Structures are given as C-alpha cells and as structure tokens.
Amino acid sequence: MKVKPLKKGAIKLMVYDFDGVMTDNRVLQLQDGTEAVWVSRADGWGIDQIRKMGIPQLILSTERNPVVAARAKKLNIEVIHGSGDKKADLLGYCSRMQIDLRSVLYVGNDVNDLEAMRVIGFPVAPADAHPSIIAIAKYVTRVKGGEGVIKELSEYVAN
C-alpha cells in the first residue's frame, strides 16, 4: 500500500491493540489454565525507537489476561486492558492527556477496534487484519500481526 509520508510531529500518540497486533492472535493454553502468547522482539526495538522520537505509546486491549500488563510493563508503556469499550476508553485517555484525536495513530486488527479507529486521525492495520479494518486503514503493514508490526511502523514514522 503506497501512502504519503507523515509530516514530522504529526503523531502525538501511538495506540496498539494487543492480540493480533503485538501477537499473532494465537494463545497457548496449558492444562492448568495458564495462557502464554508469542510476541516479537522486533516490536520491543520499534517501541524503543518510537520512545526516542518522544511519541507516547499505549496498549489498548479487551483482553483481561495479565500477560497484557506484563508485556506493557516490560516495554515500559502505558496499558488499558480489559477494556469493554475501546472507543470510550480511548476518548477518555486522550481527553485526560489533552491529545487531539487527529494526531493519534491506532493499530488494530479486528472488528472490536473499528469504532475507536474511526475517531482518530491515522488508522493502521496489520497485513492480516479483518477486511473492515483494512478498508479504513491509511496504512497497512507488510507484516502480519506478531511479526514486527510496531518495528515496521517505527521505520515508517521516522521517515
């Protein structure tokens, strides 16, 4: 997908869904109920690069599993998990932080991201996102969820 480069300083917040963006949307469930997911170390590098650009980052997920908060803690970024309404939570967060929604980049992959992605300035989809998400995306990554989506975005935003 060919898109125009972003203007320097256009993005004031980057928001990431967790499952299907930072993961490949699969979960390993052990017999004791413990769940684990695969994440890409490349995304950790991308998050560090975005941090160096001075852009705040947020994970916004409906998932309640503690793995989401654990990953956010390791990456040292804010998290809202267990969200019942991503649009409302995003609007509240941006209001509290005084961030213009037009300057928000949101990476989502499935229909539960759609309403939140409709109210922001720069919706982004991983290559394997739901067709409704790809339809509204201003940028579709070359890689699938869990394969370095944020790393790719860090390179795109830096240019």
Secondary structure, 3 states (H helix, E strand, C coil): CCCCCCCCCCCCEEEECCCCCCECCCCEECCCCCEECCECHHHHHHHHHHHHCCCCEEEEECCCCHHHHHHHHHHCCEEEECCCCHHHHHHHHHHHHCCCHHHEEEECCCHHHHHHHHCCCEEEECCCCCHHHHHHCCEECCCCCCCCHHHHHHHHHHC
